[in-house]
Amino acid sequence: MQITSRRLARVRLVTLAVTLACAATLTAQQPAPDNSKVNARDAKAAQKTAEDQSNASADVEITQKIRKAVVDDSTLSTYAHNVKIVTDKGKVTLKGPVRSDSEKTAIEAKARDVVGATNVINQITIAPKSGAKKSSTKAGS
């Protein structure tokens, strides 16, 4: 059986329509990232972002050492393994969500081991587990 160009065009059109429908369904089912507000905050000029990472060999080496120490720690969550580490002129900024205060402390300790306590700025936040409700505590409530 020989496929005509008209039939081939129909097959392509149907395939494209099915692909687009599947993509729309998958996109609709994706949960919103839980750090969107943080990313918006970080877009401000005063905040360190990955783009602020220095290309100086000493700064790159510092970042690599800290990243290796973090990734090699199997007790840390995926969130912790993905914390942003930005080094500029020997100063390290740590950012991003982790699952617990102990993870926040562990990552800061790893950075301090590499550059010393006075050269670490810890801006790591604690992210609630999926489905956990955030509680607010206001004075007078």
N, CA and C atoms as a LAMMPS dump frame, in Angstrom:
ITEM: TIMESTEP
0
ITEM: NUMBER OF ATOMS
423
ITEM: BOX BOUNDS ff ff ff
-5.0000000000000000e+02 5.0000000000000000e+02
-5.0000000000000000e+02 5.0000000000000000e+02
-5.0000000000000000e+02 5.0000000000000000e+02
ITEM: ATOMS id mol type element x y z
1 1 1 N 0.85 -1.177 0
2 1 2 C 0 0 0
3 1 3 C 0.893 1.237 0
4 2 1 N 0.582 2.116 -0.894
5 2 2 C 1.385 3.311 -1.046
6 2 3 C 0.685 4.488 -0.362
7 3 1 N 1.441 5.264 0.396
8 3 2 C 0.879 6.406 1.113
9 3 3 C 0.985 7.628 0.218
10 4 1 N -0.132 8.279 0.005
11 4 2 C -0.127 9.483 -0.814
12 4 3 C 0.309 10.667 0.03
13 5 1 N 0.706 11.721 -0.632
14 5 2 C 1.158 12.906 0.102
15 5 3 C 0.012 13.519 0.897
16 6 1 N -1.206 13.413 0.389
17 6 2 C -2.359 13.935 1.099
18 6 3 C -2.603 13.135 2.383
19 7 1 N -2.496 11.82 2.286
20 7 2 C -2.69 10.96 3.453
21 7 3 C -1.575 11.203 4.474
22 8 1 N -0.343 11.361 4
23 8 2 C 0.793 11.634 4.878
24 8 3 C 0.595 12.96 5.614
25 9 1 N 0.08 13.954 4.918
26 9 2 C -0.177 15.258 5.535
27 9 3 C -1.227 15.119 6.637
28 10 1 N -2.259 14.305 6.411
29 10 2 C -3.294 14.084 7.432
30 10 3 C -2.702 13.391 8.658
31 11 1 N -1.869 12.386 8.419
32 11 2 C -1.236 11.672 9.521
33 11 3 C -0.382 12.624 10.344
34 12 1 N 0.367 13.465 9.68
35 12 2 C 1.207 14.443 10.387
36 12 3 C 0.356 15.411 11.192
37 13 1 N -0.753 15.861 10.615
38 13 2 C -1.63 16.797 11.292
39 13 3 C -2.253 16.163 12.531
40 14 1 N -2.71 14.923 12.409
41 14 2 C -3.291 14.214 13.552
42 14 3 C -2.228 14.001 14.631
43 15 1 N -1.027 13.614 14.216
44 15 2 C 0.065 13.404 15.165
45 15 3 C 0.377 14.692 15.915
46 16 1 N 0.431 15.796 15.193
47 16 2 C 0.702 17.091 15.813
48 16 3 C -0.405 17.448 16.808
49 17 1 N -1.649 17.238 16.439
50 17 2 C -2.773 17.561 17.315
51 17 3 C -2.725 16.724 18.593
52 18 1 N -2.432 15.441 18.462
53 18 2 C -2.347 14.563 19.633
54 18 3 C -1.185 14.992 20.527
55 19 1 N -0.063 15.306 19.933
56 19 2 C 1.107 15.745 20.694
57 19 3 C 0.808 17.02 21.473
58 20 1 N 0.169 17.977 20.827
59 20 2 C -0.166 19.235 21.498
60 20 3 C -1.175 19.004 22.627
61 21 1 N -2.138 18.13 22.394
62 21 2 C -3.124 17.827 23.436
63 21 3 C -2.458 17.176 24.65
64 22 1 N -1.543 16.249 24.391
65 22 2 C -0.817 15.592 25.49
66 22 3 C 0.045 16.589 26.252
67 23 1 N 0.715 17.457 25.523
68 23 2 C 1.575 18.453 26.162
69 23 3 C 0.749 19.387 27.036
70 24 1 N -0.417 19.794 26.549
71 24 2 C -1.283 20.68 27.338
72 24 3 C -1.755 19.982 28.604
73 25 1 N -2.088 18.705 28.503
74 25 2 C -2.534 17.94 29.66
75 25 3 C -1.416 17.807 30.68
76 26 1 N -0.222 17.472 30.214
77 26 2 C 0.909 17.321 31.132
78 26 3 C 1.251 18.637 31.81
79 27 1 N 1.207 19.724 31.057
80 27 2 C 1.511 21.032 31.615
81 27 3 C 0.493 21.401 32.685
82 28 1 N -0.766 21.099 32.432
83 28 2 C -1.813 21.42 33.398
84 28 3 C -1.656 20.604 34.679
85 29 1 N -1.07 19.41 34.59
86 29 2 C -0.929 18.549 35.744
87 29 3 C 0.337 18.829 36.549
88 30 1 N 1.261 19.583 36.02
89 30 2 C 2.502 19.87 36.712
90 30 3 C 2.235 20.774 37.913
91 31 1 N 2.765 20.425 39.082
92 31 2 C 2.592 21.321 40.231
93 31 3 C 3.445 22.57 40.043
94 32 1 N 2.96 23.653 40.571
95 32 2 C 3.713 24.896 40.484
96 32 3 C 4.992 24.763 41.303
97 33 1 N 6.107 25.306 40.815
98 33 2 C 7.337 25.23 41.604
99 33 3 C 7.141 25.981 42.92
100 34 1 N 7.733 25.451 43.984
101 34 2 C 7.51 26.059 45.281
102 34 3 C 8.492 27.173 45.607
103 35 1 N 9.314 27.543 44.635
104 35 2 C 10.267 28.622 44.9
105 35 3 C 10.098 29.793 43.932
106 36 1 N 8.93 29.915 43.316
107 36 2 C 8.695 31.003 42.365
108 36 3 C 8.836 32.374 43.015
109 37 1 N 8.301 32.524 44.221
110 37 2 C 8.409 33.808 44.915
111 37 3 C 9.864 34.118 45.241
112 38 1 N 10.611 33.091 45.576
113 38 2 C 12.03 33.28 45.884
114 38 3 C 12.762 33.735 44.625
115 39 1 N 12.448 33.115 43.493
116 39 2 C 13.103 33.505 42.243
117 39 3 C 12.775 34.953 41.895
118 40 1 N 11.554 35.382 42.134
119 40 2 C 11.178 36.768 41.874
120 40 3 C 11.965 37.702 42.792
121 41 1 N 12.092 37.318 44.055
122 41 2 C 12.869 38.121 45.003
123 41 3 C 14.326 38.219 44.564
124 42 1 N 14.867 37.082 44.119
125 42 2 C 16.271 37.036 43.746
126 42 3 C 16.59 37.831 42.486
127 43 1 N 15.571 38.181 41.735
128 43 2 C 15.796 38.955 40.522
129 43 3 C 16.187 40.401 40.836
130 44 1 N 15.995 40.816 42.078
131 44 2 C 16.364 42.176 42.481
132 44 3 C 17.883 42.309 42.48
133 45 1 N 18.36 43.474 42.142
134 45 2 C 19.795 43.709 41.965
135 45 3 C 20.635 43.403 43.197
136 46 1 N 20.111 43.623 44.387
137 46 2 C 20.895 43.434 45.609
138 46 3 C 21.075 41.963 45.976
139 47 1 N 20.325 41.079 45.369
140 47 2 C 20.382 39.661 45.708
141 47 3 C 21.401 38.935 44.839
142 48 1 N 22.174 38.051 45.437
143 48 2 C 23.126 37.231 44.687
144 48 3 C 22.377 36.124 43.963
145 49 1 N 22.71 35.916 42.71
146 49 2 C 22.144 34.818 41.928
147 49 3 C 23.285 34.059 41.274
148 50 1 N 22.978 32.973 40.61
149 50 2 C 24.007 32.174 39.947
150 50 3 C 24.807 33.008 38.947
151 51 1 N 24.176 34.009 38.38
152 51 2 C 24.882 34.874 37.424
153 51 3 C 25.979 35.699 38.088
154 52 1 N 25.922 35.832 39.399
155 52 2 C 26.928 36.606 40.132
156 52 3 C 28.168 35.781 40.481
157 53 1 N 28.138 34.485 40.148
158 53 2 C 29.294 33.621 40.4
159 53 3 C 30.495 34.17 39.643
160 54 1 N 31.565 34.395 40.349
161 54 2 C 32.798 34.889 39.747
162 54 3 C 33.459 33.79 38.919
163 55 1 N 34.115 34.18 37.848
164 55 2 C 34.863 33.229 37.027
165 55 3 C 36.331 33.137 37.444
166 56 1 N 36.7 33.856 38.488
167 56 2 C 38.07 33.772 38.991
168 56 3 C 38.325 32.335 39.439
169 57 1 N 39.482 31.799 39.115
170 57 2 C 39.761 30.391 39.403
171 57 3 C 39.621 30.056 40.883
172 58 1 N 40.019 30.969 41.772
173 58 2 C 39.897 30.706 43.213
174 58 3 C 38.423 30.594 43.621
175 59 1 N 37.568 31.464 43.078
176 59 2 C 36.143 31.421 43.409
177 59 3 C 35.47 30.168 42.837
178 60 1 N 35.833 29.804 41.627
179 60 2 C 35.276 28.588 41.017
180 60 3 C 35.685 27.368 41.84
181 61 1 N 36.923 27.34 42.283
182 61 2 C 37.422 26.219 43.083
183 61 3 C 36.681 26.127 44.429
184 62 1 N 36.429 27.264 45.052
185 62 2 C 35.686 27.285 46.314
186 62 3 C 34.283 26.703 46.103
187 63 1 N 33.608 27.176 45.074
188 63 2 C 32.256 26.69 44.785
189 63 3 C 32.266 25.188 44.525
190 64 1 N 33.252 24.722 43.766
191 64 2 C 33.347 23.281 43.47
192 64 3 C 33.549 22.454 44.734
193 65 1 N 34.408 22.919 45.623
194 65 2 C 34.669 22.185 46.864
195 65 3 C 33.414 22.083 47.731
196 66 1 N 32.694 23.191 47.847
197 66 2 C 31.477 23.185 48.66
198 66 3 C 30.416 22.305 47.999
199 67 1 N 30.237 22.442 46.692
200 67 2 C 29.237 21.636 45.974
201 67 3 C 29.535 20.15 46.133
202 68 1 N 30.798 19.773 46.021
203 68 2 C 31.172 18.362 46.169
204 68 3 C 30.84 17.873 47.578
205 69 1 N 31.156 18.671 48.584
206 69 2 C 30.865 18.274 49.962
207 69 3 C 29.362 18.108 50.178
208 70 1 N 28.572 18.987 49.585
209 70 2 C 27.112 18.91 49.725
210 70 3 C 26.563 17.681 49.002
211 71 1 N 26.971 17.486 47.771
212 71 2 C 26.448 16.37 46.968
213 71 3 C 26.905 15.021 47.517
214 72 1 N 28.101 14.972 48.074
215 72 2 C 28.615 13.716 48.627
216 72 3 C 27.91 13.305 49.922
217 73 1 N 27.17 14.21 50.538
218 73 2 C 26.469 13.908 51.783
219 73 3 C 25.115 13.268 51.463
220 74 1 N 25.043 11.961 51.553
221 74 2 C 23.827 11.228 51.19
222 74 3 C 22.697 11.416 52.191
223 75 1 N 22.972 12.025 53.331
224 75 2 C 21.903 12.262 54.305
225 75 3 C 21.063 13.482 53.943
226 76 1 N 21.549 14.293 53.007
227 76 2 C 20.829 15.506 52.623
228 76 3 C 19.772 15.195 51.555
229 77 1 N 18.703 15.967 51.559
230 77 2 C 17.622 15.808 50.586
231 77 3 C 18.049 16.335 49.218
232 78 1 N 17.231 16.041 48.23
233 78 2 C 17.472 16.571 46.881
234 78 3 C 17.438 18.092 46.912
235 79 1 N 16.535 18.642 47.709
236 79 2 C 16.489 20.098 47.853
237 79 3 C 17.854 20.619 48.308
238 80 1 N 18.404 20.008 49.332
239 80 2 C 19.693 20.454 49.866
240 80 3 C 20.803 20.299 48.835
241 81 1 N 20.764 19.204 48.084
242 81 2 C 21.785 18.996 47.048
243 81 3 C 21.724 20.071 45.97
244 82 1 N 20.588 20.737 45.837
245 82 2 C 20.413 21.744 44.79
246 82 3 C 20.481 23.183 45.289
247 83 1 N 20.957 23.381 46.481
248 83 2 C 21.111 24.735 47.01
249 83 3 C 22.072 25.512 46.112
250 84 1 N 21.769 26.796 45.932
251 84 2 C 22.646 27.653 45.132
252 84 3 C 23.865 28.032 45.968
253 85 1 N 25.028 27.91 45.361
254 85 2 C 26.285 28.293 46
255 85 3 C 26.94 29.301 45.072
256 86 1 N 27.034 30.538 45.518
257 86 2 C 27.584 31.614 44.694
258 86 3 C 28.801 32.187 45.409
259 87 1 N 29.944 32.156 44.74
260 87 2 C 31.175 32.674 45.33
261 87 3 C 31.659 33.864 44.516
262 88 1 N 31.947 34.953 45.219
263 88 2 C 32.468 36.162 44.576
264 88 3 C 33.481 36.799 45.522
265 89 1 N 34.707 36.899 45.06
266 89 2 C 35.797 37.487 45.853
267 89 3 C 35.969 36.775 47.196
268 90 1 N 35.813 35.451 47.181
269 90 2 C 36.015 34.656 48.379
270 90 3 C 34.836 34.606 49.326
271 91 1 N 33.797 35.381 49.057
272 91 2 C 32.582 35.381 49.886
273 91 3 C 31.575 34.42 49.26
274 92 1 N 31.014 33.544 50.069
275 92 2 C 30.075 32.53 49.605
276 92 3 C 28.67 32.869 50.081
277 93 1 N 27.734 32.886 49.14
278 93 2 C 26.324 33.065 49.465
279 93 3 C 25.617 31.747 49.191
280 94 1 N 24.882 31.262 50.191
281 94 2 C 24.111 30.026 50.077
282 94 3 C 22.643 30.407 50.01
283 95 1 N 21.927 29.872 49.006
284 95 2 C 20.519 30.221 48.833
285 95 3 C 19.726 29.013 48.393
286 96 1 N 18.442 29.059 48.674
287 96 2 C 17.536 28.024 48.211
288 96 3 C 16.866 27.318 49.367
289 97 1 N 15.856 26.516 49.046
290 97 2 C 15.124 25.805 50.09
291 97 3 C 15.759 24.47 50.438
292 98 1 N 15.662 24.103 51.699
293 98 2 C 16.044 22.768 52.179
294 98 3 C 14.877 22.251 53.014
295 99 1 N 14.954 21.005 53.433
296 99 2 C 13.843 20.386 54.151
297 99 3 C 13.865 20.585 55.66
298 100 1 N 15.011 20.954 56.228
299 100 2 C 15.056 21.071 57.692
300 100 3 C 16.156 22.035 58.123
301 101 1 N 16.052 22.434 59.374
302 101 2 C 17.07 23.313 59.952
303 101 3 C 18.418 22.593 60.012
304 102 1 N 18.374 21.277 60.242
305 102 2 C 19.639 20.532 60.313
306 102 3 C 20.337 20.508 58.951
307 103 1 N 19.573 20.459 57.865
308 103 2 C 20.192 20.527 56.534
309 103 3 C 20.797 21.908 56.295
310 104 1 N 20.083 22.934 56.701
311 104 2 C 20.581 24.304 56.568
312 104 3 C 21.909 24.46 57.31
313 105 1 N 21.95 23.95 58.537
314 105 2 C 23.148 24.025 59.359
315 105 3 C 24.294 23.205 58.756
316 106 1 N 23.986 22.019 58.241
317 106 2 C 25.009 21.141 57.664
318 106 3 C 25.661 21.776 56.439
319 107 1 N 24.846 22.397 55.586
320 107 2 C 25.4 23.024 54.387
321 107 3 C 26.26 24.225 54.759
322 108 1 N 25.78 25.01 55.703
323 108 2 C 26.575 26.154 56.154
324 108 3 C 27.906 25.688 56.729
325 109 1 N 27.905 24.604 57.498
326 109 2 C 29.135 24.075 58.089
327 109 3 C 30.113 23.64 56.996
328 110 1 N 29.598 23.037 55.942
329 110 2 C 30.471 22.604 54.835
330 110 3 C 31.119 23.818 54.17
331 111 1 N 30.345 24.88 53.985
332 111 2 C 30.892 26.103 53.381
333 111 3 C 31.919 26.748 54.312
334 112 1 N 31.625 26.779 55.591
335 112 2 C 32.557 27.363 56.564
336 112 3 C 33.868 26.582 56.613
337 113 1 N 33.794 25.265 56.444
338 113 2 C 35.014 24.442 56.42
339 113 3 C 35.919 24.841 55.27
340 114 1 N 35.335 25.315 54.187
341 114 2 C 36.124 25.676 52.999
342 114 3 C 36.634 27.108 53.076
343 115 1 N 35.779 28.077 53.495
344 115 2 C 36.175 29.488 53.429
345 115 3 C 36.213 30.216 54.77
346 116 1 N 35.815 29.566 55.84
347 116 2 C 35.799 30.23 57.145
348 116 3 C 34.446 30.868 57.418
349 117 1 N 34.121 30.981 58.67
350 117 2 C 32.803 31.453 59.103
351 117 3 C 32.472 32.866 58.644
352 118 1 N 33.47 33.737 58.613
353 118 2 C 33.184 35.141 58.273
354 118 3 C 32.936 35.347 56.784
355 119 1 N 33.163 34.329 55.974
356 119 2 C 32.999 34.466 54.526
357 119 3 C 31.763 33.757 53.988
358 120 1 N 30.838 33.37 54.874
359 120 2 C 29.628 32.658 54.45
360 120 3 C 28.392 33.487 54.792
361 121 1 N 27.558 33.701 53.795
362 121 2 C 26.269 34.362 53.974
363 121 3 C 25.211 33.289 53.726
364 122 1 N 24.509 32.911 54.779
365 122 2 C 23.53 31.834 54.686
366 122 3 C 22.132 32.41 54.511
367 123 1 N 21.592 32.283 53.296
368 123 2 C 20.232 32.729 52.998
369 123 3 C 19.336 31.533 52.667
370 124 1 N 19.715 30.369 53.14
371 124 2 C 18.941 29.149 52.911
372 124 3 C 17.639 29.239 53.698
373 125 1 N 16.556 28.762 53.092
374 125 2 C 15.255 28.755 53.751
375 125 3 C 14.79 27.314 53.955
376 126 1 N 13.865 27.138 54.891
377 126 2 C 13.294 25.82 55.154
378 126 3 C 11.977 25.728 54.387
379 127 1 N 11.887 24.769 53.468
380 127 2 C 10.668 24.577 52.679
381 127 3 C 9.818 23.499 53.323
382 128 1 N 8.523 23.755 53.451
383 128 2 C 7.661 22.711 54.01
384 128 3 C 7.55 21.559 53.021
385 129 1 N 7.325 20.361 53.523
386 129 2 C 7.132 19.213 52.647
387 129 3 C 5.855 19.406 51.857
388 130 1 N 5.782 18.819 50.681
389 130 2 C 4.599 18.936 49.835
390 130 3 C 3.361 18.574 50.613
391 131 1 N 2.332 19.391 50.465
392 131 2 C 1.076 19.144 51.134
393 131 3 C 1.017 19.675 52.554
394 132 1 N 2.161 20.081 53.084
395 132 2 C 2.172 20.639 54.445
396 132 3 C 1.603 22.038 54.415
397 133 1 N 0.812 22.356 55.402
398 133 2 C 0.231 23.688 55.47
399 133 3 C 1.158 24.615 56.217
400 134 1 N 1.271 25.831 55.685
401 134 2 C 2.098 26.827 56.366
402 134 3 C 1.266 27.447 57.477
403 135 1 N 1.875 27.563 58.639
404 135 2 C 1.172 28.203 59.736
405 135 3 C 1.755 29.59 59.924
406 136 1 N 0.884 30.51 60.252
407 136 2 C 1.384 31.864 60.5
408 136 3 C 1.182 32.199 61.957
409 137 1 N 2.191 32.812 62.522
410 137 2 C 2.095 33.225 63.91
411 137 3 C 2.233 34.738 63.95
412 138 1 N 1.135 35.392 64.275
413 138 2 C 1.139 36.829 64.349
414 138 3 C 0.991 37.249 65.802
415 139 1 N 1.66 38.315 66.137
416 139 2 C 1.555 38.827 67.506
417 139 3 C 0.11 39.206 67.791
418 140 1 N -0.375 38.808 68.916
419 140 2 C -1.728 39.167 69.312
420 140 3 C -2.781 38.208 68.778
421 141 1 N -2.384 37.129 68.088
422 141 2 C -3.368 36.189 67.557
423 141 3 C -3.649 35.091 68.536
